[in-house]
Amino acid sequence: MIGDRWGVTDSETLRPYPCDDFVDSPALQAWRGVRVEAPAAAVWPWIAQVRIAPYSYDWMDNLGRRSPQQLLGLPAPRVGEAFTTAGGRKWGRILSVDPGQQMTGTIMAAFMSYVLVPQERTATRLLLKVVMQTNRLTALGLSIGDLVMARRQLLNLKQLAERHRHPNAATDQ
C-alpha cells in the first residue's frame, strides 16, 4: 500500500508489535522508523511525553501550541490513561506499556505501538507501527496522512532525544 513504510527495514516490518494483539486482519498496517543517536534510556522519556503533546506539526494538530522542548519529569505511563493530548484535549488511551521498551495505545480506532530497539550503546531504533480495521480506500488515505504526521513526529522525537542524550540532561541545565 502507498505510504505504508518509511524508514524501516523488511525485518522490522516482520517482527511482532504489541498493537498486533488488538486487531485481527487489519486493513491498515503502517510502519515508521528512525535511528536515534542516543541510548534507549534517553529516547524513552520523549515517547512517554507523547501523552501530553503530539510532537508532529503543532500548527495543525496542536492548534498552534508548541510541544514541550524539555522533559517535564512526568510519572511513568500507565495502562488506561490518555494516550496523547492534541489541541488541549486528551485523546485515546494507553493499552500496554513496558517502560523503556514500548508504549501501545489506541486513538480514533487506530492502534499503535512505539517500540525502542537498542542498537549499540549509544543508538536506538525508534519504531512505530499503526494498525486499523477499516476499508481499503480509507486505509490508503489514512496511511498517507499518517506518513506525513508520523514522520514529522519521529524526526522531532529523534532531534529532542539526541539533543538531550543523557536521561537527566533536561534537569541538569
Phi, psi and omega in degrees: 000144179297132176079011184276349181222140171207123173071016181243155176268167176302318181294329178289333177280340182270342182289155176283146176235147180303327181297337179299334182288348187255350182223117173276134178048062181292142175281331178245125170226122181225136181239139175225149180202154179208146175270128179249127180277063178200151178292157181305325180297335177273338181274320186307315181300330178287322175297313180299331182280350175301341178299336184248355180196151184281334179059026175247242177267094186301327181297334183262304189261003177230022178050037177084353178285132181283132174297141182306138180260001176234151174290139185257004178067039181293152173293162180302143178295148180231146176303134178099340180277169181303139181282319180207173175227131177217136180061028180079006182241137177283140183228144172065192176208153178281133181254332186201139178217133167236096186311132180082352183236314182199152171223128182237137179211179177230144177207128179048050176071004175258149178240134183218146178236128169264124183234133176255128179237105178302139179258276173254190179300331188242017180220155182217142168268124175258112184247145176226128173237138178238131176231151182199144174267115181197179177278164186297320181294315177297319179301318179298312179298316179295322180297317180291316178298317179295323179304314181296310185288315182292323178301312180298318180299310182296321178294322176294315179296321176301310181300316181294316180294322179291325178293326182243061187302331181264133185308330181261011184301322182293329180268349181277347185282000000 
